[in-house]
């Protein structure tokens, strides 16, 4: 499955979760529900996956964690904040670069309509 097909499934699942829960909950609530929905779609999903930083020849385990990674191809960074800002986008781009993934989705569940809370982030390797 290619990244765009995976992202369509992710958006569909995020919409289902948002319709059921609405805005205003903790990020961890949305993470668990989205994890559940994606697994129901028979996708390989890892949550809170450790992401090391490689500096020269040293592998540094410094606490970076990807919220969800789907099929080892698409990274999901979840938020439940007033507004997405440049730091959030930079975080996703950094995760993409460190993981060699091409596509990330930044999903903010603290919005009235989920379509306003989803940002695609592309790593132009």
Secondary structure, DSSP 8 states (H G I E B T S, - for coil): --HHHHHHHHHHHHHHHHHHH-SSS-HHHHHHHHHHHHHHTT--EEEEEE--EEETTEEE----EEEEEETTTEEEEEE-SS---HHHHHHHHHHHHHHT-SEEEEEE-SSSSGGGGEEEEE---
